[in-house]
Amino acid sequence: MRRALLVVAAAALPTAGTLALAEDVDTSRPAMIVVGEPRGFAASDRLDGQRRGMSRSPLPEAPKELWRRHISGGIDASPLVDAQGNVVVTLTVPEVVKLGADGKEVWRVRIGSNAPLAPAVLTSDGTLVLVTSAGVAWGLGPAGTTQFTTTLGVRGRDADVTPLALDDGAVVIAAGRSLVEISGGGGVRARAEVGERVVGAVLRGPEGSLVTTESGEVLAWHPPGAPRRVGSFGGAPRRGAVLADARTLLAVVDGRRLMGLDLRTGLASTRASGASGMGAFDAPPAVGAKGVAVTGTAAGVLVGVDAAGGESLRVAVDRAPPVSIPPDAGAGAATLGLLGVLQDVKPSPPVVLDGEGRVAFARAGGRAGVVQPDGSLALATERVCASPVAVLPGGARRMLVACRDGTLVMLGD
């Protein structure tokens, strides 16, 4: 969507009755609002409001280390990368750090006494919005200045769902069973409750915001209306869902099934199962050209599944975990033993795709690289870090790997 600047004159504002659920406006002077889709190489976790994991810039062909930076404090949530290639990181301590495209620190800001549990998001005017474990929404400008702090009236320990930035600068936040919409200035302009805890991320849907619950229910919310049930995945989508197209949600359910949900009919169907020796799927999947969903498995294999359930990609990118089986155990016991080991393997960060057919990955063991359109594998290094949290585009022909110990590694051609 084209970005625009709107100048709202006080005389053109709605009546006071209409403002009851509208964003906060100072009627003493005009207000400038930047509208449009947030800009950046990774303006939100999974890159945009649909959470498809599709990079708008090309990924590297032969990734090598460009810079490495360790930040004290640790990282649990995916960083963001703005339109200038700057990296913004929320830490496991109540601090936010911004690095330049060259890896040098630009600023570091303290955000009260509580760190965020979920990834932050960039809004249409470049404001960084995050929610701390105290249930407070913070808005930070591009220079690190505090634009607003808003107490949301939610339990902060439930604020582990990725927020959604709207085109008018507002942000939709989910915490536990609560949905809250705040304006670009931080004012609460809508609120709703749902029947159970929301998980994963708030999505940009065709008719409002979409949320998934811990049992697999899918709801759509368009204030001032109440949340509306759309359907159910029939299981737990712990990492949330992905909007594959205008009518289809995809999610990894119970760790072992890739499911699709038709938003018009509410019907769910299984596209793939992880029972055939691959172990659990990494979640959520990324969605590329023609609706092909790509995800990794515990066995170290990347698979691509189309809308009909057909497999269009299968590439081994990591070694399967070792399993010790007695020589006389037999094939059946060996298979069960392998499946048991795969079930306990730590999940890897979800993959990222680009429009040219490349797949960037970082495995739980630290191996990172890119699968090329022809299926060939370009490894960046044998081990980038001990425990990667996220892999995301870091600029044209660049990819960033964020690690739990606070290490950031920029890879590129």
N, C-alpha and C positions, 0 to 999 in steps of 0.2 A: 504494500500500500504506500502511495506517495505521502511523504511527511509534509505537514503544513503547520503554519502558525496561525492560531485563532486569537483575535483580540475581542474579549467579551466586555462590552460596555455595561455599566451598572444599570442603565435605563432599560437594557434588553433582557435583564434577568427575569426568571419566572417569579411568580408570586410567592409570598412567604409560605403559604400552605404547600406549594409544590416542593419547596426546599427542605421539607421535613426529612426526606430520605436522599437528598441530593448532596453533592460534594460541598465542602465548606468554601465559601466565597466571601471575600472582603468587599462589600458593596461601596466602600469609600473610594475605591480606585479601580481602574480596569485590571483584569487579570490576563496574563499571557499563558496559554496552554499549548504545549507541543504535542501533536497527535501523530499517529502512525505506528507502524510496527517497530519495536525496539531494534536498534542497529547494533551490529557486532558480529564477530566470527563465532562467538558462543555467548549470546545475550541471556541465556537461561540454561539450566540443566537440561541435557538432551537437545540443546541448541535453540529451540523455538517452542512456541506454545502447543504445537502438535506432538512434541517429544519424539520425533521420528529419527533423531540421530543422523540427519542428513546435512552435511556441510555444504555451504554455498560457495566455498572456496576449494580448490583442488588440494588433495592430500599429497604428501611427498611420494615420489617414486622410489627413491633409495634413501630412506631416512638415516641421518647420522646426527650425533649430538651437537647442537649449536651452543647451548649453554645449560648450566645446571646451577640451581640455587637452593640452599637449605634455609628454611624459615623456622625459627624456634616457635613452638606452640602446637604443632601437629595439625593435620588436615583430615577431616571426616567427610566434608561435602565438596562436590565438584566446584572448581574455580570457574570464573567467567573470563571471557576475552572480548574487549570492546572493539569498536570499529578501527581504532588506531593500533590494535595489536597489544594493548596493555593488558596485563593479567591481574585480576582482582580476586583475592583469596580471603575467605572467612576461615578463621582458625578455631581450634578446640578450646582456646582461651578467648576471652571477650575482646578480640582485636581483629581488625580488617587491614590487610596489606595490599598495596597496589605496586606492581612492578611494571617497568617499561618493557617495550618489545625486545630490548636487549638484556632483560633480566635484572636490571638495576632497580633498587627500591626507590619509588617515587614518594610514597607517604605511608604512614602507619597510624591508625586511628583506634582509640579505645572506645568500646561501645558499652558503657556501664559495667555491670558486674557479672553478666551472664552471656555466654556464647550462643550463637544460633545452632539449632539441630539440623535444619534443612538448608539446602543451597539457597543463595540469594538470587535476585533477578534484577536485570537492568530494565528501566522503563523507557517510554518513548522519548523523554527529554534527557536521558543519560543518568538519571538518578538510580543509585543502587539501593534496593529495598531488601531488608532482611528482617527476620523475626527471631528474637532471642528466646532462650528457655525461661525467661521471666514473663513471656507473653506480651512483649513490647515490640512494635514495628519501628524500625529505624530507617530513615531516608538519608543517604549520604550523597552529596553532589560529586561531580567528577574530580574536584580538588580535595575531596575528603571532608568538606564542611558538612555539619549536621543540618539537614533541611527540616526534619521533623522527627519527633518521637511520639508514638501513639500507643497508649495502653489499650489492648484489644478486648480485655475481659474474657480471656480464655486461659486454660491451664497451659503454662509454658512448656511443660514436659510433653505435651501432646503436639507441639508445633513442629512436627518432623516431616511435613508434607511440603513439597516444592510449590511456591506461590506461582500465580499466573499474572503476567503483565498484560493489560488491555491496551487497545489502540489510543485511548484517550488519556493515558498516563496513570489510570487507576490500576490497582492490584487486587486480585482475589486470593484470600488466604484461607487455608483449612487447618484446623487444629482440633483433634478429637472428633466430636460430633458437630462442631461449629464451623460455619462458613461466614467469613467477614469480607466485605468489599470496602477498600479505602480509596479515597481520591488521590490525585497526584500531589495534593498538599498534605496528605496524611489523615484527613478527616474520615471518620466512619460514615459511610453513606448507605450501607445495606448490611443486613445480618439475617442468618437463617440457621436452623438446626436440622440435622438429619438423624436417622434412627440408630446408626452405629458409627464406629470410628472410620475416618477416611484415611486411606493409605496412598503412598506413591507420590503423585503430583496432580495438581489441578490442570486440566487440559482446555485448550481452546476448541470448542465444539461448533458444529454448524448452527446450533440454536442456543447459544449460551455456553457457560462453563460446564465441563464434565468432571465428575469425581467418581472414584471407585472406593468401595468400602472393604473392610477386612474379610467379609464373607463373599465378596465378588459382585455385590450389587453396584449398578451403574446409575447415576442420577445426573440430570441436567438442571442447571440453575440460571435463570435470567431474571434478576431483580427488576421490578418489585415482586414478581411472582415467587411462589414457594418452590423448593426443589421438586423435580418430577422424576419418578422412576422410569428408566429406559429399558432395563433388562438385567440379566445376571450372567456372570461367567460360570456360576455353579461351583466355585472353589476360590481359594485365596490368591489374589494377584498381589503379592506382598510388595512388589516394586512398582505397582501401578500399571497403567495402560499406555498405548500409543494410538493416535488417530491415523490409521493407514490411508484412509480416503474419506470422502464426505459422509459415508454411511457405515464405515467399518472401524471398530476398535480391535486392537490386538493386545494380548497380555500372556505372560507366562503364568500359568495357574498351578498352584501346589508344587511349583518348582519343576514339574515334569511334563506339562502339556502346554503347547502353544495353541491358544484359543483365539477364535474370532467371534465378535459380537456384532450383529447387524443392528444399527441404531434405529432403523425404521420398523423392523419387526420384533426386535428384542430377543431374537433367537441366537443361541451360541452354538458353535461347532468347533471340533478339534482339527487343527491343521497338521500337527506333528506331535509325537510322543517321544520322551527321552528314555523309554524302556529298553530300546534295542542296543544296550551296551554303551550308551553315550553318557549316562548319568544325567544329573540335573542341568537344565538350561540356565545360562546367564540371563538376567532380566534387567530392564525391559529389552525387547528386540529393537533393532533399527530397521527402518523401512526404506527401500530404495526404489529403483525404476520398476514400473508395472506392479507395484504392491508387494514385491518380494521382501519377506522378513528375514533378516540375518541375525543370528545369535551364536554365541559360543556354547560349548558344553563342557562338563566336568572332565571329559576324556581328552580335552585339548583340541577339539575339532570345531571349526566354524562351518555352520550349515546355513543354506539359504532355502526358504520354502515359499512357493508361490501360493496364490489364492486358492488353487485347487488341491493343495497339499503335496504338489510335486516338488522334488528336490532339485534346485538349480545350482547349488554350490555345496561342495564338501571338500574342505582343505584342512589338513592337520597342521596346526600352528604351534603346538606344544606337546611335550611328552606326556603320555598317560601316567598317572601316579603309580608307583611300584606296589605290588601286592604279593604277599608271601602265601603260597598254596602248597600243602604237602604233595609229594609226587604221586601218591596213590589216591588223591582226593576225587579224581574224575572230572570230566568236563562240566557237569552240572554244578558241582561245588565250586569249581574255579570261576564259573560265570557269576554265581551268587557272591563269591568273595570279591570279585572285581566291582560288581554293582554296589556292594557295601562300602568299599573304599571310595568309589566315585560319589556316593551320597554324602560322605563326610568332607569332601574336598571343598576348600573355601571358594566362593564364587568369584569370578573375575569381573572387572568393570564391563559394562555393555560397550559394544563396538560402535564405531562411527563410520559412515559411508560418505562418498562424494559422488557428484554427478557423472564422473567418468568411470565409475564402477570399482573404485578402490575401497578397501575395507581396512581401517586402522584398528589395532587391538593392543591391549596390554593385559597380560595374563597374571593370575594371582601369584605365580612364582617369580614374576618380574620380567619375563620375556616380552618384548614389544616389537611391533613391526607393521608392515602393510601387505595385504594380499592384493596383487595386481589384477586388472580385469581378465587376464588370461589364466588366472589361478596360480601364478607363480608367487613365491614368498620372498619378501625383502625384509630381513631382520635388521632392526636397528642395532641391537646388541644382545648378548646372551642374557643379560640381567640388568634392567634399568634401575629397579629398586626392589626392596623386599616385599612391599605390600601396596600395590597401586590402588588408588581410590577411583580415578577417572582418567579417561583418555578423551581428548577433544581437539578440534581444530585450533591452531594457534596463529593462523594467518595463512596467506597463500603459500602452498607447498610446505606447510608446517603442521605439526601436531604436538600437543602438550600432554605429558603424563604427570599426574599429581599423585603423590605417595603419602601414606598415612603418617610417616615420620616427619613430614614437613618438607620433603624434597620435591622440587619441581624440575622437570627435565624437558627442555624444548628440543624437538627433533625436526629436521628438515633436509631438503636437498642442498 
